[in-house]
Amino acid sequence: MHFGPELITLGILLIVAYALGRLGKMVGLPTIPIYMIVGLLASPNTGWFPLNFENHYIELIAVFGLIMLLFNLGLEFDQDEFFGNAGKLLISGGSYIVLNMGAGLLFGFMVGWGPREALVIAGMTATSSSAIVTKLLIELKRLPNRETPMILGVTVVEDIFIAIYLAIVSVVLSGETDIGPILMKLGIAFAFLVIMFSVARWGGKFVGRLFRTKDDELFTILFFGLAVMFGGIGEVLGVTDAIGAFLIGLVLGATRFRNKIEHIALPLRDVFGAFFFLNFGLAMDVGEFPSVLLPVVIAIVMTIILNVAAGQFVARINGLGVQAGINAAVILQNRGEFALILATLSVGAGLDDRITPFAGLYVLVMSIIGPLLAANSERIGARIIRKKPEKQRRERDPMLDEEIALMEAATAGLSTSHTDETAEAVERLIDVKDNGSDTPRSKDDD
């Protein structure tokens, strides 16, 4: 087999992705939309790329990308953080998800593509991109901020929701109509979830014994093999390869080797993940965008409005202010890998063909708008919050008006110099009242 031309083309695409990625970093864009744009440029549906390249050449690598994305999501799940603050996290994250998922489901039915499509669209619009959220918090130096634990808490609850949601969606997308097979598949899916969550919670020490090797090569082969194998087990059990990879990541994250696995797995996730987003871009067709333009615009506006409301609600629950709510909203509104994973599953299930261009355009726009708003959230908040004090300052105390009137009446008919002194006294009196100070401003202060 000779793959010389294909390898050259793929290498060129990756170099183009690097160049555009460098440019994107200058304006604060994450890599997800960059890889999608490169795939879109090279898509056989567009004809914009001078070299012939089809996505079936990298489909298997893209599957590895999907597995590593979810594997790292499970690996990064902080069980101690969740169980230590379960009450507040469930209220914060749960309210965020319920608000977005409920509106997303209504929107999905409003679009009119079908009930299964509505469920998928709701999932796309309900959950944030963990990859983009984490990168923004680091790159914007927001980790020390008071709202950051709240943001990370919401993403933790979203991770649990994703696991349960995928288990349900996989059964719904299977096309079963008889209640017996549906209940059996749901039972298998939830049994798999319960077993793996239990192993992650109480069996970390036993699983960790598998990794007692000082050889980094064998160490890498072992955890990567487990991720791929459990992805396959998830697929066989009918809960998708994504959820299988997430759950084994959850288990390995409970071992004492978590940091070492994460250190090695992150570069693998970035490389294979690039192929996943590139492959999705290759499957998109710009010609299909007009047919989904209106639903995408509505979804974008809905997502922004809901996240602003949810951000303020969650911030108030956690005893934080308006600015913290704004910071949380603009970071959590980013959509990315999970929406594309759902679109990929939809294609395999034979759902409406418009799901793919909808997901692609929606993620593309949201992953560009989100980081730009996040980078300027402090300025946005400052302009919004500053309006209130200015408005309040213009509302003069009625007692102040009475004091000014008495002073003007008492000095009526005096010379111009006395009148000027009276005006200065009035100004000092206003300053005292406005500034809340007991000491009037002196002439020398002017």
Secondary structure, 3 states (H helix, E strand, C coil): CCCHHHHHHHHHHHHHHHHHHHHHHHCCCCHHHHHHHHHHHHCCCCCCCCCCCCHHHCHHHHHHHHHHHHHHHHHCCCHHHHHHCHHHHHHHHHHHHHHHHHHHHHHHHHHCCCHHHHHHHHHHHHCCCHHHHHHHHHHCCCCCCCCHHHHHHHHHHHHHHHHHHHHHHHHHHCCCCCHHHHHHHHHHHHHHHHHHHHHHHHCHHHHHHHHCCCCHHHHHHHHHHHHHHHHHHHHHHCCHHHHHHHHHHHHHCCCCCHHHHHHHHHHHHHHHHHHHHHHHHHHCCHHHHHHHHHHHHHHHHHHHHHHHHHHHHHHHHCCCCHHHHHHHHHHHCCCCHHHHHHHHHHHHCCCCCCHHHHHHHHHHHHHHHHHHHHHCHHHHHHHHHHHHHHHHHHCCCHHHHHHHHHHHHHCCCCCHHHHHHHHHHHHHHHHHHHHCCCCCCCHHHC
